[in-house]
Amino acid sequence: MKLLFSRNPNPRLAVAVARHLNAEVDFEFAAPMAPGQRERYRPLNPNLLLPILLGPGKSLWEADAIACRLSRDAGADFWRTGDDEPEMVQWLSWGKENFARACDMVHFERGTKQRYGLGAVDRQRVEEGLRRFGTSAALLDAELSKRAWLVGDSVSYADFRMAAFLPFNDVAGLPLGDYPFLERWYGQLEKLDAWRDPFKGLDAPALPPLPG
């Protein structure tokens, strides 16, 4: 199988999952939106977004689906099954609509828009994202005061998905330090080589720099 990726948040997430699971995949840097590339990638993902997993049969896209496939192929419980699966799905669902969405709102304005020349920072959107972050981070902080990881006694895909935008917090500037249990939890993820530097040894051009 081959994983098509870039350094943006969701492709980074998929690469981190593959490296954490020691998945038997090849990695290929891709840029579906680059001039002249759309028709090449459209049959692989009609959204023209990464990540994309190529393998037997049709391609698979969306980081969550790819994580599920890779975990099953590896025979790992990283994607929880059995009694823990409903709780994992709970955190995936809640996180994408709340915590990760808040992180994305702020990062998009302060990071993505500036890197790709998509316009000035919308300060109202930043304030809305920070408000959402405060609400969801407080909930997560309270939950993580009772446990080391979101589901069970070890790291799972729920933790990776929840933290997808936090490697970019040097740009987003979210007040993670205001939430000690949340910060401790993220520190645990940063100790995992696959999370801290998923692109180590890969041909992975850097993201466009922020304007000076």
DAVENDA-V841826 format. One record per residue. RES is the residue in three letters. OMEGA is omega as a letter, one per 20 degrees, with the letter a starting at -180 (none if undefined). D_CENTER is the distance of its C-alpha to the mean C-alpha in whole Angstrom. Layout:
# DAVENDA-V841826
res->RES omega->OMEGA d_center->D_CENTER
res->RES omega->OMEGA d_center->D_CENTER
This chain:
# DAVENDA-V841826
res->MET omega->r d_center->20
res->LYS omega->r d_center->19
res->LEU omega->r d_center->15
res->LEU omega->a d_center->15
res->PHE omega->r d_center->12
res->SER omega->a d_center->12
res->ARG omega->a d_center->10
res->ASN omega->a d_center->8
res->PRO omega->a d_center->5
res->ASN omega->r d_center->4
res->PRO omega->r d_center->7
res->ARG omega->r d_center->6
res->LEU omega->a d_center->4
res->ALA omega->r d_center->7
res->VAL omega->r d_center->9
res->ALA omega->r d_center->9
res->VAL omega->a d_center->9
res->ALA omega->a d_center->12
res->ARG omega->r d_center->14
res->HIS omega->a d_center->13
res->LEU omega->a d_center->15
res->ASN omega->a d_center->18
res->ALA omega->r d_center->17
res->GLU omega->r d_center->20
res->VAL omega->r d_center->18
res->ASP omega->a d_center->19
res->PHE omega->r d_center->17
res->GLU omega->r d_center->18
res->PHE omega->a d_center->16
res->ALA omega->r d_center->17
res->ALA omega->a d_center->18
res->PRO omega->a d_center->19
res->MET omega->a d_center->20
res->ALA omega->r d_center->22
res->PRO omega->r d_center->26
res->GLY omega->a d_center->27
res->GLN omega->a d_center->24
res->ARG omega->a d_center->23
res->GLU omega->r d_center->26
res->ARG omega->a d_center->25
res->TYR omega->a d_center->21
res->ARG omega->r d_center->22
res->PRO omega->a d_center->24
res->LEU omega->r d_center->20
res->ASN omega->a d_center->18
res->PRO omega->r d_center->20
res->ASN omega->a d_center->17
res->LEU omega->r d_center->17
res->LEU omega->r d_center->14
res->LEU omega->j d_center->11
res->PRO omega->r d_center->10
res->ILE omega->r d_center->14
res->LEU omega->r d_center->15
res->LEU omega->r d_center->19
res->GLY omega->r d_center->22
res->PRO omega->a d_center->25
res->GLY omega->a d_center->25
res->LYS omega->r d_center->23
res->SER omega->r d_center->20
res->LEU omega->r d_center->16
res->TRP omega->a d_center->14
res->GLU omega->a d_center->11
res->ALA omega->a d_center->8
res->ASP omega->r d_center->9
res->ALA omega->r d_center->13
res->ILE omega->r d_center->12
res->ALA omega->r d_center->11
res->CYS omega->a d_center->14
res->ARG omega->a d_center->16
res->LEU omega->r d_center->15
res->SER omega->r d_center->16
res->ARG omega->a d_center->19
res->ASP omega->a d_center->20
res->ALA omega->a d_center->20
res->GLY omega->a d_center->22
res->ALA omega->r d_center->19
res->ASP omega->r d_center->19
res->PHE omega->r d_center->15
res->TRP omega->a d_center->15
res->ARG omega->r d_center->17
res->THR omega->r d_center->21
res->GLY omega->a d_center->24
res->ASP omega->a d_center->25
res->ASP omega->a d_center->21
res->GLU omega->r d_center->19
res->PRO omega->r d_center->20
res->GLU omega->r d_center->19
res->MET omega->r d_center->16
res->VAL omega->r d_center->16
res->GLN omega->a d_center->17
res->TRP omega->r d_center->14
res->LEU omega->a d_center->11
res->SER omega->a d_center->14
res->TRP omega->a d_center->15
res->GLY omega->a d_center->11
res->LYS omega->a d_center->10
res->GLU omega->a d_center->14
res->ASN omega->a d_center->14
res->PHE omega->a d_center->12
res->ALA omega->r d_center->9
res->ARG omega->r d_center->11
res->ALA omega->r d_center->13
res->CYS omega->a d_center->11
res->ASP omega->a d_center->10
res->MET omega->a d_center->14
res->VAL omega->a d_center->15
res->HIS omega->a d_center->12
res->PHE omega->a d_center->14
res->GLU omega->a d_center->17
res->ARG omega->a d_center->17
res->GLY omega->a d_center->15
res->THR omega->a d_center->14
res->LYS omega->a d_center->18
res->GLN omega->r d_center->20
res->ARG omega->a d_center->18
res->TYR omega->r d_center->19
res->GLY omega->a d_center->22
res->LEU omega->r d_center->21
res->GLY omega->a d_center->24
res->ALA omega->r d_center->24
res->VAL omega->r d_center->22
res->ASP omega->a d_center->23
res->ARG omega->r d_center->24
res->GLN omega->r d_center->24
res->ARG omega->r d_center->21
res->VAL omega->a d_center->20
res->GLU omega->r d_center->22
res->GLU omega->r d_center->21
res->GLY omega->r d_center->17
res->LEU omega->r d_center->19
res->ARG omega->r d_center->21
res->ARG omega->r d_center->18
res->PHE omega->a d_center->16
res->GLY omega->a d_center->19
res->THR omega->a d_center->20
res->SER omega->r d_center->17
res->ALA omega->r d_center->17
res->ALA omega->r d_center->20
res->LEU omega->r d_center->20
res->LEU omega->a d_center->17
res->ASP omega->r d_center->19
res->ALA omega->r d_center->22
res->GLU omega->a d_center->21
res->LEU omega->r d_center->19
res->SER omega->a d_center->23
res->LYS omega->a d_center->24
res->ARG omega->r d_center->22
res->ALA omega->a d_center->20
res->TRP omega->a d_center->17
res->LEU omega->a d_center->16
res->VAL omega->r d_center->17
res->GLY omega->a d_center->20
res->ASP omega->a d_center->21
res->SER omega->a d_center->18
res->VAL omega->r d_center->15
res->SER omega->r d_center->13
res->TYR omega->r d_center->10
res->ALA omega->r d_center->10
res->ASP omega->r d_center->10
res->PHE omega->a d_center->7
res->ARG omega->a d_center->5
res->MET omega->a d_center->7
res->ALA omega->a d_center->6
res->ALA omega->a d_center->3
res->PHE omega->a d_center->6
res->LEU omega->r d_center->8
res->PRO omega->a d_center->9
res->PHE omega->a d_center->10
res->ASN omega->r d_center->12
res->ASP omega->r d_center->15
res->VAL omega->a d_center->15
res->ALA omega->r d_center->14
res->GLY omega->r d_center->17
res->LEU omega->a d_center->16
res->PRO omega->a d_center->19
res->LEU omega->a d_center->17
res->GLY omega->r d_center->20
res->ASP omega->a d_center->22
res->TYR omega->a d_center->20
res->PRO omega->a d_center->21
res->PHE omega->r d_center->20
res->LEU omega->r d_center->16
res->GLU omega->r d_center->17
res->ARG omega->r d_center->18
res->TRP omega->a d_center->16
res->TYR omega->r d_center->13
res->GLY omega->r d_center->16
res->GLN omega->r d_center->16
res->LEU omega->a d_center->12
res->GLU omega->r d_center->14
res->LYS omega->r d_center->17
res->LEU omega->a d_center->15
res->ASP omega->a d_center->15
res->ALA omega->r d_center->13
res->TRP omega->a d_center->10
res->ARG omega->a d_center->12
res->ASP omega->a d_center->13
res->PRO omega->a d_center->11
res->PHE omega->a d_center->14
res->LYS omega->r d_center->17
res->GLY omega->a d_center->20
res->LEU omega->r d_center->18
res->ASP omega->a d_center->19
res->ALA omega->r d_center->16
res->PRO omega->a d_center->18
res->ALA omega->r d_center->17
res->LEU omega->r d_center->15
res->PRO omega->a d_center->19
res->PRO omega->r d_center->20
res->LEU omega->r d_center->20
res->PRO omega->a d_center->24
res->GLY omega->none d_center->26
